[in-house]
């Protein structure tokens, strides 16, 4: 069982990471409701202004793969503070943008900082915890991931309704400053790995692969869908580069840019697959829900944001009990229950039209939020079960890539389904019904895959090993020292 009291050092580290980390995930969705306003104010076309989101996304794809190497060179604490600083600079410059090209360039700079922060927030806390109390700690780590995409459109709508679009970026400033101060004071200094060689071939293969895949998927939402040249070419090229990287990494093992050997652990590969599906379900639905309120119900960005508040409230409520659920029934059943809530609460939108009761849909969104707040925590918890300290950065990168690409796939597929169904049926309501059916299907697959997660007994045995109750411990950076825990987790 988990210890009754969390290590004060781990608590302080988690608080510092949470304050800084919530900004980057909130920002990744807060701009989504402002594209029309930005196009109007900056005198740009929608096609041009969409690069405000695309540039941010592509910058994430460039940086995420090299975070593990950067951490080994300069240390997690220094890298975290530097990443927040870059994100802060990008936010301030975005608020000062004078036209669309300048805003796009500054958003790319934001993405560089955010791309480093996203996997690093998990790595730092997991390494500080040394495998102890993973459920409770992941309820902290997963807060930005679970709540950010939900609250982003709400906050964005409120800001646009009350003031200028520049505040979409200035709102990051106080959080970033607080995050830097808290990180400097509360995060303990960590060891640096010295002269660790950069896997140049891995960088040349993986970063362009992710950029190509994310770029291709982002273009799917435009007219023509998957038939567009700027969709097919990047997707095919990205897939080829990704396959080449996998073959290279399997040959290089621990010397690779990202050590794919971590996927030999059943908890890690199952958690990675589920994070892909949760990304598709969460981000895909966050494309559909604001559009439903705006296109079928006639609300503006502020109105759509306010109508999505029940989902955010539900997510916050359930997050506080997710760790206790994991202790009581295990990560496997907690994940099953969470995805069932998400799926069952998405289904009513597949039957909704322009006249469905707002109160009924608000209640449904609250239930959906309950599920969203639960599912991420057990998945991220078990993804790190049985890994030693040296493997944690690699697992953080793999899981973050899976969630990011899964989100892009979900958005792309649902956008195409929405467009094709609307064109063939001539009914926007029918198009949304079909898209929400697909979103429900994503969660159905996730429910089935949840049964692959390790049992509560396997997780507890591994946590016991981490506390020194068995000879082999999580904290040892030596591969042989983690062998017993890893073998237990793979059963």
C-alpha positions in Angstrom: 0.0 0.0 0.0 1.0 3.6 -0.5 2.6 5.4 2.4 0.2 7.5 4.5 2.2 10.7 4.1 3.8 12.0 1.1 7.5 13.0 1.2 7.6 16.8 1.8 10.3 17.3 -0.8 8.1 15.5 -3.4 5.1 17.7 -2.4 7.1 20.9 -2.8 8.4 19.7 -6.2 4.9 18.8 -7.3 3.5 22.2 -6.4 6.3 24.0 -8.3 5.7 21.8 -11.4 1.9 22.2 -11.2 2.0 26.0 -11.1 4.3 26.2 -14.1 3.0 23.3 -16.1 -0.7 24.2 -16.2 0.1 27.3 -18.3 1.5 25.3 -21.3 -1.5 22.9 -21.6 -4.0 25.6 -20.9 -2.4 27.7 -23.6 -2.5 24.9 -26.2 -6.3 25.1 -26.3 -7.1 28.6 -25.1 -6.4 30.1 -28.5 -8.7 27.7 -30.3 -11.8 29.8 -29.7 -10.1 33.0 -30.9 -9.1 32.2 -34.4 -12.0 34.1 -36.0 -11.3 37.1 -33.8 -7.6 37.0 -34.6 -8.3 36.8 -38.3 -10.5 39.9 -38.1 -8.2 42.0 -35.9 -5.0 41.1 -37.8 -6.6 41.4 -41.2 -5.7 37.8 -42.2 -7.5 34.9 -43.8 -8.6 31.9 -41.7 -6.2 29.8 -43.6 -3.3 32.1 -42.5 -4.4 32.5 -39.0 -4.7 28.7 -38.5 -0.9 28.7 -38.4 -1.1 30.4 -35.0 -2.1 26.9 -33.7 -0.2 24.9 -36.3 3.2 26.7 -35.6 2.7 26.0 -31.9 2.0 22.3 -32.5 4.9 21.8 -34.9 7.3 23.5 -32.4 6.2 20.9 -29.8 7.0 18.1 -32.2 10.6 19.4 -32.8 11.5 19.8 -29.1 9.8 16.9 -27.3 12.2 14.2 -28.6 15.3 16.0 -27.4 14.1 16.7 -23.8 15.7 13.6 -22.4 19.1 14.5 -23.8 18.8 18.1 -22.7 17.9 17.0 -19.1 21.0 14.7 -19.0 23.2 17.6 -20.1 22.0 20.5 -17.9 19.7 18.8 -15.2 16.0 18.8 -14.9 15.7 21.8 -12.6 17.7 24.1 -14.9 15.9 22.8 -18.0 12.5 23.4 -16.4 13.3 27.0 -15.4 14.8 27.7 -18.8 11.7 26.2 -20.6 9.3 28.3 -18.5 11.5 31.4 -19.3 11.2 30.7 -23.1 7.5 30.1 -22.8 7.1 33.4 -20.9 9.1 35.3 -23.5 7.0 33.8 -26.2 3.8 34.8 -24.4 4.8 38.4 -24.0 5.9 38.7 -27.6 2.6 37.1 -28.8 0.7 39.9 -26.9 2.8 42.5 -28.7 2.3 40.9 -32.2 1.5 43.5 -34.9 0.4 41.2 -37.7 -0.3 37.5 -38.4 3.3 36.5 -39.4 4.7 38.0 -36.2 2.1 36.2 -34.1 2.8 32.9 -35.8 6.6 33.3 -35.2 6.1 34.1 -31.6 3.7 31.2 -31.1 6.4 28.9 -32.5 8.8 30.3 -29.8 6.1 29.5 -27.2 5.9 26.0 -28.5 9.7 25.5 -28.0 9.3 26.3 -24.3 6.1 24.3 -24.0 7.5 21.3 -25.8 10.3 21.0 -23.2 7.9 21.4 -20.3 5.3 18.8 -21.3 7.4 15.6 -20.8 9.7 17.2 -18.2 6.8 17.8 -15.7 6.2 14.1 -15.5 9.9 13.1 -15.4 10.9 15.4 -12.6 8.1 14.3 -10.3 8.5 10.6 -11.0 12.2 10.7 -10.4 11.7 12.7 -7.2 9.1 10.2 -6.0 11.3 7.1 -6.7 8.2 5.0 -7.4 6.4 5.8 -4.2 2.7 6.9 -4.0 2.4 7.1 -7.8 -1.4 7.3 -7.7 -1.6 10.4 -5.5 1.3 12.0 -7.4 -0.2 11.4 -10.8 -3.4 13.2 -9.6 -1.1 16.2 -9.5 0.8 15.6 -12.7 -2.4 14.8 -14.6 -4.2 18.0 -13.5 -3.0 20.2 -16.3 -3.4 17.4 -18.9 -7.0 16.6 -17.8 -8.2 20.1 -17.0 -6.3 22.2 -19.5 -8.1 21.2 -22.7 -11.5 21.6 -20.9 -10.9 24.9 -19.3 -8.9 26.4 -22.2 -12.0 27.2 -24.4 -13.8 28.4 -21.3 -11.1 30.8 -20.3 -10.6 31.9 -23.9 -14.2 32.7 -24.3 -14.3 34.6 -21.1 -11.3 36.7 -22.1 -12.6 37.5 -25.5 -16.0 38.4 -24.0 -14.4 40.8 -21.5 -11.4 42.2 -23.3 -8.8 42.2 -26.1 -7.3 39.0 -27.6 -3.8 40.0 -26.4 -4.9 39.0 -22.9 -5.1 35.4 -24.2 -1.3 35.5 -23.9 -0.7 38.0 -21.1 -2.7 35.7 -18.7 0.3 33.4 -18.8 2.7 36.0 -17.4 1.8 35.7 -13.7 1.6 31.9 -13.7 5.0 31.7 -15.5 6.7 34.1 -13.1 5.3 32.2 -10.1 6.4 29.0 -11.7 10.0 30.2 -12.1 10.2 31.5 -8.5 8.7 28.3 -7.1 10.9 26.1 -9.2 14.0 28.0 -8.1 13.0 27.7 -4.4 11.3 24.3 -4.2 12.8 21.9 -6.8 15.9 20.2 -5.5 19.0 20.3 -7.7 19.6 17.1 -9.6 22.6 15.3 -11.0 23.6 16.0 -14.5 24.7 13.2 -16.8 27.9 14.9 -18.0 29.0 14.6 -21.5 26.1 12.5 -22.9 26.3 12.2 -26.6 23.4 13.4 -28.7 21.9 10.8 -31.0 22.1 13.0 -34.1 20.6 10.4 -36.4 17.7 9.9 -34.0 17.1 13.7 -34.0 17.2 13.8 -37.8 14.7 11.0 -38.0 12.3 11.6 -35.1 11.8 15.3 -34.9 11.0 15.7 -38.6 8.8 12.6 -38.4 6.7 14.2 -35.7 6.6 17.6 -37.4 5.4 16.0 -40.7 2.8 13.8 -39.0 1.4 16.7 -36.9 1.5 19.1 -39.9 -0.3 16.6 -42.1 -3.0 15.9 -39.5 -3.5 19.6 -38.9 -4.2 20.1 -42.6 -6.9 17.5 -42.6 -9.4 19.9 -41.1 -9.3 22.0 -44.3 -11.4 21.4 -47.5 -10.4 18.2 -49.2 -9.5 16.2 -46.0 -7.1 13.3 -46.5 -7.1 13.8 -50.3 -5.1 17.0 -50.0 -1.4 17.0 -51.1 -0.4 18.8 -48.0 -1.9 16.0 -46.0 -0.8 12.9 -47.9 2.8 13.9 -48.5 3.6 14.8 -44.8 1.8 11.8 -43.5 3.6 9.4 -45.8 6.9 11.1 -45.2 6.4 11.2 -41.5 5.5 7.6 -41.3 8.6 6.5 -43.2 10.8 8.6 -41.0 9.1 7.2 -37.9 9.6 3.6 -39.0 13.2 4.4 -39.7 13.6 5.9 -36.2 12.1 2.8 -34.6 14.5 0.5 -36.4 17.4 2.8 -35.5 16.3 3.0 -31.8 15.9 -0.7 -31.4 19.4 -1.2 -32.7 20.9 1.6 -30.5 18.9 0.7 -27.3 19.8 2.9 -24.4 22.1 5.1 -26.6 19.1 6.1 -28.8 17.5 9.5 -28.6 14.5 7.8 -27.1 15.0 4.3 -25.7 12.1 2.3 -27.0 13.1 -0.6 -24.8 10.7 0.9 -22.2 7.9 -0.4 -24.3 8.9 -3.9 -23.5 7.1 -3.3 -20.2 3.4 -4.2 -20.4 2.3 -1.3 -18.2 4.2 1.2 -20.3 3.0 0.1 -23.7 -0.6 -0.3 -22.5 -0.5 3.1 -20.9 1.0 4.6 -24.0 -1.7 3.1 -26.2 -4.4 4.3 -23.8 -2.9 7.8 -23.7 -3.1 7.8 -27.5 -6.8 6.9 -27.3 -7.5 9.3 -24.5 -5.9 12.1 -26.5 -8.0 11.2 -29.5 -11.2 11.2 -27.4 -10.4 14.3 -25.3 -9.0 16.6 -28.0 -11.4 15.3 -30.7 -14.4 16.0 -28.6 -13.0 19.4 -27.7 -13.2 20.2 -31.4 -16.8 19.1 -31.6 -18.3 20.5 -28.4 -17.6 24.2 -29.0 -18.6 23.8 -32.7 -21.9 22.2 -31.7 -22.8 25.1 -29.4 -21.8 27.7 -32.0 -23.0 26.2 -35.2 -26.2 24.4 -34.1 -27.2 26.5 -31.1 -26.1 29.9 -32.4 -23.9 30.9 -29.4 -20.8 33.0 -29.7 -17.3 32.0 -28.4 -18.1 33.3 -24.9 -21.4 31.5 -24.8 -19.8 28.2 -25.9 -17.1 28.6 -23.3 -19.7 29.1 -20.5 -21.7 26.2 -21.6 -18.7 23.9 -21.3 -18.1 24.9 -17.7 -19.9 21.8 -16.3 -17.4 19.6 -17.9 -14.5 21.4 -16.2 -16.3 21.3 -12.9 -16.8 17.5 -13.2 -13.2 17.0 -14.1 -12.0 18.9 -11.0 -14.4 17.1 -8.7 -13.4 13.6 -9.9 -9.7 14.3 -9.9 -9.7 14.5 -6.1 -11.0 11.0 -5.8 -9.1 9.3 -8.6 -6.1 8.4 -6.4 -8.4 6.9 -3.8 -10.1 4.9 -6.5 -6.7 3.5 -7.6 -5.9 2.5 -4.1 -9.3 0.9 -3.6 -9.9 -1.0 -6.9 -6.7 -0.6 -8.9 -5.7 1.4 -12.0 -7.3 -1.2 -14.3 -10.8 -0.8 -13.0 -10.4 2.9 -12.4 -9.5 3.4 -16.1 -12.5 1.2 -17.2 -14.9 3.2 -15.1 -13.5 6.5 -16.2 -13.7 5.7 -20.0 -17.2 4.3 -19.5 -18.3 7.6 -18.0 -16.7 9.5 -20.9 -18.3 7.3 -23.5 -21.8 7.2 -22.0 -21.7 11.0 -21.5 -20.6 11.5 -25.1 -23.3 9.4 -26.5 -26.2 11.8 -25.8 -24.6 14.3 -28.1 -25.0 11.8 -30.9 -28.8 12.1 -30.5 -28.8 15.9 -29.9 -30.0 18.5 -32.3 -30.6 22.2 -32.3 -33.4 22.0 -29.8 -32.1 19.5 -27.2 -32.4 20.8 -23.6 -29.4 22.8 -22.5 -29.9 21.7 -18.9 -29.8 18.1 -20.0 -26.6 18.5 -22.0 -25.1 20.5 -19.1 -25.7 17.6 -16.8 -24.2 15.2 -19.4 -21.1 17.4 -19.7 -20.7 17.3 -15.9 -20.7 13.5 -16.0 -18.3 13.5 -19.0 -16.0 15.7 -16.9 -16.1 13.2 -14.1 -14.8 10.5 -16.5 -12.2 12.8 -18.0 -10.8 13.7 -14.6 -10.4 10.0 -13.7 -9.0 8.4 -16.8 -5.7 10.1 -17.2 -4.4 9.5 -13.7 -4.4 5.6 -13.7 -3.0 5.5 -17.2 -0.1 7.8 -16.4 0.4 6.0 -13.1 0.9 2.5 -14.5 2.9 3.7 -17.5 5.8 4.3 -15.1 5.4 1.1 -12.9 8.5 -1.0 -12.9 10.8 1.5 -14.6 14.1 2.6 -13.0 15.2 6.2 -12.7 17.2 6.2 -16.0 14.1 4.9 -18.0 11.7 7.6 -16.7 12.7 10.4 -19.1 12.3 8.0 -22.1 8.9 6.8 -20.9 7.8 10.5 -20.4 8.7 11.3 -24.0 7.0 8.2 -25.4 3.8 8.8 -23.5 3.7 12.5 -24.3 4.2 11.9 -28.0 1.5 9.3 -28.0 -1.0 11.7 -26.4 0.0 14.6 -28.7 -0.3 12.5 -31.9 -3.5 10.8 -30.6 -5.0 14.2 -30.0 -4.1 15.3 -33.6 -5.5 12.1 -35.0 -8.8 12.5 -33.1 -9.2 16.1 -34.3 -8.4 15.2 -37.9 -10.7 12.2 -38.1 -13.6 13.9 -36.5 -13.2 17.0 -38.6 -13.2 14.9 -41.8 -16.3 12.9 -40.6 -18.0 16.1 -39.8 -17.3 17.6 -43.2 -18.1 14.6 -45.3 -21.4 13.8 -43.4 -22.5 17.5 -43.7 -21.8 17.5 -47.4 -23.5 14.2 -48.1 -26.6 14.6 -45.9 -27.0 18.4 -46.1 -27.8 18.4 -42.4 -25.4 19.9 -39.8 -27.2 18.0 -37.1 -26.7 14.7 -38.8 -23.0 15.5 -39.3 -22.5 16.2 -35.6 -24.4 13.0 -34.7 -22.0 10.9 -36.8 -18.9 12.6 -35.4 -20.1 12.1 -31.8 -20.7 8.4 -32.6 -17.1 8.1 -33.6 -15.9 10.0 -30.5 -17.9 7.5 -28.5 -16.2 4.6 -30.4 -12.8 5.9 -29.4 -13.7 5.5 -25.7 -15.2 2.0 -26.4 -11.8 0.8 -27.7 -10.1 2.4 -24.7 -12.5 0.6 -22.3 -11.4 -2.8 -23.9 -7.7 -1.9 -23.8 -7.9 -0.8 -20.1 -8.1 -4.5 -19.2 -4.5 -4.9 -20.3 -3.3 -2.6 -17.5 -1.6 -4.4 -14.6 -3.6 -5.6 -11.6 -3.7 -3.7 -8.3 -1.6 -6.5 -6.7 1.2 -6.1 -9.3 1.3 -2.3 -8.8 1.4 -2.6 -5.0 4.2 -5.2 -5.2 6.2 -2.8 -7.3 5.6 0.1 -5.0 6.7 -2.1 -2.1 9.9 -2.7 -3.9 10.3 1.0 -4.3 10.1 1.6 -0.6 12.9 -0.9 0.0 10.7 -3.7 1.3 12.4 -5.9 -1.4 16.0 -6.0 -2.3 15.5 -4.4 -5.7 14.3 -0.8 -5.8 12.9 1.7 -8.3 15.4 4.4 -7.4 18.5 2.5 -8.6 19.7 3.8 -12.0 21.4 0.5 -12.7 19.3 -1.6 -15.0 19.9 -4.8 -13.0 18.6 -3.1 -9.8 15.2 -2.5 -11.5 14.9 -6.0 -13.0 12.8 -7.5 -10.2 10.3 -4.6 -10.2 10.1 -4.6 -14.0 9.5 -8.3 -14.1 6.7 -8.0 -11.5 5.1 -5.2 -13.5 5.1 -7.3 -16.7 3.3 -10.2 -15.2 
